[in-house]
Structures are given as C-alpha cells and as structure tokens.
C-alpha cells in the first residue's frame, strides 16, 4: 500500500478533493489525479497503481417490456423496497454477464442470467433453473444480497474488477 501526502499541508491523497498543485511535478514526483476509475502515482520513475474508486452508478435503464426477464427483476426489486437506481445497476450488470439470456453459458461452466458457477446452484431455488428467468433472477438477487448487499454494490465490484 502506498500513502501519498500533500507536501504543503501533510494531508493524505484523495483523488476526489486533491488540490490543483498535486498535478505538478516536484523533483521527480508526480501524483496524477482525474476522473478515471484508477489513479497512477509515480515517484522517481517508480510507478504504483492505486486501488480503483468504487463507481456504483449505472446508466438509467429503460422501462422493461411486460413479462420480460427485466420486468420480473424490476417487480422483485420493487417488492424488496429497492428503487430504480438498483434496477439500473442490475440491468447493467446482467447485460454484461448474459444479456439476460436464461441459456447463456460460458466455457467455465457459468450459466444463466446471473452466470451462476456452477449453474446447478440455482436448483436451490427451483428445479426449472435451466429455463426459468424467474428462478434464475431470484437466485441471482439472493447471491447479490448475500455477497454485495445491493445490485449497485455488485455493479461497483464488477466495474472495479471485471467480475462479480
């Protein structure tokens, strides 16, 4: 872990509130800050890559077609008291994972809308796990809640690491 401090004030580095002089060079030392999801810190030509910032926002999802897998997910999230922000994160996440296809499979054995690995884990929700969007969504939301708390928590992790 690398701690970076402001040479003028002694404050710790924070990419969100960094003073403008932190982008300047001082005797071979630089701190690059900006709106990217990661920060590069260099000192005397030795680089370090800071941990990515958590980005939980997602593009606002459109109203789903009635009866679609996305409509099922929105109804479940709404029943759980979650808002459209969480739905938008879920749409972004599962667009990336499976494009909402119940039969999506990858060579590693992940299967379904949520890309359960192995897919047979979803049998804990229903025996129709291979073909039922509702069963897969219920399982996937349970997984997300247990591991990340919310769909936006899962989306932020996926944005930072490429997987969830």
C-alpha positions as a Markdown table, in Angstrom:
| # | Residue | x | y | z |
|---|---|---|---|---|
| 1 | Unk | 0.0 | 0.0 | 0.0 |
| 2 | Unk | 1.3 | 3.5 | -0.8 |
| 3 | Unk | 0.3 | 6.5 | 1.2 |
| 4 | Unk | 0.6 | 9.8 | -0.6 |
| 5 | Unk | 0.6 | 13.1 | 1.3 |
| 6 | Unk | 0.4 | 16.7 | 0.2 |
| 7 | Unk | 4.0 | 18.2 | 0.6 |
| 8 | Unk | 2.4 | 21.5 | 1.6 |
| 9 | Unk | -0.2 | 20.5 | 4.1 |
| 10 | Unk | 0.6 | 16.9 | 5.1 |
| 11 | Unk | -3.0 | 15.9 | 4.1 |
| 12 | Unk | -3.4 | 12.4 | 2.7 |
| 13 | Unk | -4.1 | 12.0 | -1.0 |
| 14 | Unk | -7.8 | 11.9 | -2.1 |
| 15 | Unk | -8.5 | 11.8 | -5.8 |
| 16 | Unk | -11.8 | 13.4 | -5.3 |
| 17 | Unk | -10.6 | 16.5 | -3.4 |
| 18 | Unk | -6.9 | 16.8 | -4.4 |
| 19 | Unk | -5.6 | 20.4 | -4.6 |
| 20 | Unk | -4.7 | 21.7 | -8.0 |
| 21 | Unk | -1.0 | 21.7 | -7.2 |
| 22 | Unk | -1.0 | 17.9 | -6.8 |
| 23 | Unk | -0.8 | 17.6 | -10.6 |
| 24 | Unk | 2.5 | 19.5 | -10.6 |
| 25 | Unk | 5.9 | 17.9 | -10.7 |
| 26 | Unk | 8.3 | 18.3 | -7.7 |
| 27 | Unk | 11.8 | 16.9 | -8.0 |
| 28 | Unk | 10.7 | 13.8 | -10.0 |
| 29 | Unk | 7.5 | 13.2 | -8.0 |
| 30 | Unk | 4.0 | 13.4 | -9.5 |
| 31 | Unk | 0.5 | 12.5 | -8.5 |
| 32 | Unk | -1.9 | 12.2 | -11.4 |
| 33 | Unk | -5.5 | 12.6 | -10.4 |
| 34 | Unk | -8.6 | 12.8 | -12.5 |
| 35 | Unk | -12.0 | 11.4 | -13.3 |
| 36 | Unk | -10.8 | 7.9 | -14.3 |
| 37 | Unk | -11.6 | 4.9 | -12.2 |
| 38 | Unk | -8.0 | 4.4 | -11.0 |
| 39 | Unk | -5.1 | 6.7 | -10.1 |
| 40 | Unk | -1.5 | 6.3 | -11.0 |
| 41 | Unk | 1.1 | 7.6 | -8.6 |
| 42 | Unk | 4.8 | 8.0 | -9.6 |
| 43 | Unk | 7.9 | 8.9 | -7.6 |
| 44 | Unk | 11.3 | 8.9 | -9.2 |
| 45 | Unk | 10.2 | 6.9 | -12.2 |
| 46 | Unk | 8.7 | 4.1 | -10.0 |
| 47 | Unk | 5.0 | 3.7 | -10.5 |
| 48 | Unk | 2.3 | 2.4 | -8.2 |
| 49 | Unk | -1.3 | 1.9 | -9.2 |
| 50 | Unk | -3.8 | 3.0 | -6.5 |
| 51 | Unk | -7.0 | 1.0 | -5.8 |
| 52 | Unk | -9.8 | 1.8 | -8.2 |
| 53 | Unk | -12.6 | 4.1 | -6.9 |
| 54 | Unk | -15.9 | 2.5 | -6.3 |
| 55 | Unk | -18.3 | 3.5 | -9.1 |
| 56 | Unk | -21.8 | 2.4 | -8.3 |
| 57 | Unk | -23.8 | 4.4 | -10.7 |
| 58 | Unk | -25.1 | 2.8 | -13.9 |
| 59 | Unk | -26.9 | 4.1 | -17.0 |
| 60 | Unk | -30.6 | 4.6 | -16.3 |
| 61 | Unk | -32.4 | 1.5 | -17.5 |
| 62 | Unk | -35.5 | 1.8 | -19.8 |
| 63 | Unk | -38.9 | 0.5 | -18.7 |
| 64 | Unk | -38.9 | -3.2 | -19.4 |
| 65 | Unk | -41.3 | -5.0 | -21.7 |
| 66 | Unk | -44.1 | -6.6 | -19.7 |
| 67 | Unk | -43.4 | -10.3 | -19.0 |
| 68 | Unk | -39.7 | -10.0 | -19.8 |
| 69 | Unk | -36.9 | -11.1 | -17.5 |
| 70 | Unk | -36.1 | -7.5 | -16.8 |
| 71 | Unk | -39.8 | -6.9 | -15.8 |
| 72 | Unk | -39.6 | -9.8 | -13.4 |
| 73 | Unk | -36.4 | -8.4 | -11.9 |
| 74 | Unk | -37.9 | -4.9 | -11.5 |
| 75 | Unk | -41.0 | -6.4 | -9.8 |
| 76 | Unk | -38.9 | -8.4 | -7.3 |
| 77 | Unk | -36.6 | -5.4 | -6.6 |
| 78 | Unk | -39.7 | -3.1 | -6.1 |
| 79 | Unk | -41.2 | -5.7 | -3.7 |
| 80 | Unk | -38.0 | -5.7 | -1.7 |
| 81 | Unk | -38.2 | -1.9 | -1.4 |
| 82 | Unk | -35.4 | -1.1 | -3.8 |
| 83 | Unk | -35.6 | 1.8 | -6.3 |
| 84 | Unk | -34.9 | 2.2 | -10.0 |
| 85 | Unk | -31.3 | 3.1 | -9.2 |
| 86 | Unk | -30.8 | -0.5 | -8.1 |
| 87 | Unk | -32.7 | -1.8 | -11.1 |
| 88 | Unk | -30.4 | 0.2 | -13.4 |
| 89 | Unk | -27.3 | -1.3 | -11.8 |
| 90 | Unk | -28.8 | -4.8 | -12.1 |
| 91 | Unk | -29.6 | -4.2 | -15.8 |
| 92 | Unk | -26.0 | -3.0 | -16.5 |
| 93 | Unk | -24.6 | -6.0 | -14.6 |
| 94 | Unk | -26.6 | -8.7 | -16.2 |
| 95 | Unk | -26.4 | -7.1 | -19.6 |
| 96 | Unk | -22.6 | -7.6 | -19.2 |
| 97 | Unk | -22.9 | -11.1 | -17.8 |
| 98 | Unk | -25.5 | -12.7 | -20.0 |
| 99 | Unk | -27.6 | -10.2 | -22.0 |
| 100 | Unk | -30.5 | -11.5 | -19.8 |
| 101 | Unk | -30.5 | -14.9 | -21.6 |
| 102 | Unk | -31.6 | -17.8 | -19.5 |
| 103 | Unk | -29.5 | -20.2 | -21.5 |
| 104 | Unk | -26.3 | -18.1 | -21.5 |
| 105 | Unk | -23.3 | -20.4 | -20.8 |
| 106 | Unk | -19.6 | -19.8 | -20.7 |
| 107 | Unk | -16.8 | -22.4 | -21.1 |
| 108 | Unk | -16.0 | -22.2 | -17.3 |
| 109 | Unk | -19.5 | -23.6 | -16.5 |
| 110 | Unk | -21.3 | -20.4 | -15.5 |
| 111 | Unk | -24.9 | -20.5 | -16.6 |
| 112 | Unk | -28.0 | -18.3 | -16.9 |
| 113 | Unk | -28.9 | -14.7 | -16.5 |
| 114 | Unk | -26.8 | -14.3 | -13.3 |
| 115 | Unk | -24.0 | -16.6 | -14.6 |
| 116 | Unk | -24.1 | -18.9 | -11.6 |
| 117 | Unk | -21.0 | -21.1 | -11.3 |
| 118 | Unk | -21.9 | -23.9 | -11.5 |
| 119 | Unk | -25.3 | -23.3 | -12.9 |
| 120 | Unk | -26.8 | -26.1 | -10.8 |
| 121 | Unk | -26.5 | -23.9 | -7.7 |
| 122 | Unk | -29.8 | -22.3 | -8.9 |
| 123 | Unk | -31.6 | -25.6 | -8.2 |
| 124 | Unk | -31.8 | -24.4 | -4.6 |
| 125 | Unk | -34.5 | -22.0 | -5.8 |
| 126 | Unk | -36.3 | -24.3 | -8.3 |
| 127 | Unk | -35.9 | -27.4 | -10.4 |
| 128 | Unk | -36.6 | -25.3 | -13.5 |
| 129 | Unk | -33.4 | -23.3 | -13.1 |
| 130 | Unk | -32.2 | -24.1 | -16.7 |
| 131 | Unk | -35.2 | -22.4 | -18.3 |
| 132 | Unk | -36.9 | -20.1 | -15.8 |
| 133 | Unk | -36.0 | -16.5 | -15.8 |
| 134 | Unk | -37.8 | -16.0 | -12.5 |
| 135 | Unk | -35.9 | -18.8 | -10.8 |
| 136 | Unk | -32.6 | -17.5 | -12.1 |
| 137 | Unk | -33.4 | -13.9 | -11.0 |
| 138 | Unk | -34.5 | -15.0 | -7.5 |
| 139 | Unk | -31.3 | -17.0 | -7.1 |
| 140 | Unk | -29.1 | -14.2 | -8.6 |
| 141 | Unk | -30.6 | -11.5 | -6.4 |
| 142 | Unk | -30.1 | -13.7 | -3.3 |
| 143 | Unk | -26.5 | -14.1 | -4.3 |
| 144 | Unk | -26.1 | -10.4 | -4.8 |
| 145 | Unk | -27.7 | -9.6 | -1.5 |
| 146 | Unk | -25.5 | -12.1 | 0.4 |
| 147 | Unk | -22.3 | -11.0 | -1.2 |
| 148 | Unk | -22.6 | -7.3 | -2.1 |
| 149 | Unk | -25.8 | -6.1 | -0.4 |
| 150 | Unk | -27.4 | -4.5 | -3.4 |
| 151 | Unk | -27.2 | -4.6 | -7.2 |
| 152 | Unk | -25.3 | -1.4 | -7.2 |
| 153 | Unk | -22.8 | -2.9 | -4.8 |
| 154 | Unk | -22.4 | -5.8 | -7.2 |
| 155 | Unk | -22.1 | -3.4 | -10.2 |
| 156 | Unk | -19.4 | -1.4 | -8.4 |
| 157 | Unk | -17.4 | -4.6 | -7.8 |
| 158 | Unk | -17.9 | -5.6 | -11.4 |
| 159 | Unk | -16.7 | -2.2 | -12.6 |
| 160 | Unk | -13.6 | -2.4 | -10.4 |
| 161 | Unk | -12.7 | -6.0 | -11.1 |
| 162 | Unk | -14.4 | -7.2 | -14.2 |
| 163 | Unk | -16.4 | -9.8 | -12.3 |
| 164 | Unk | -18.9 | -10.2 | -9.5 |
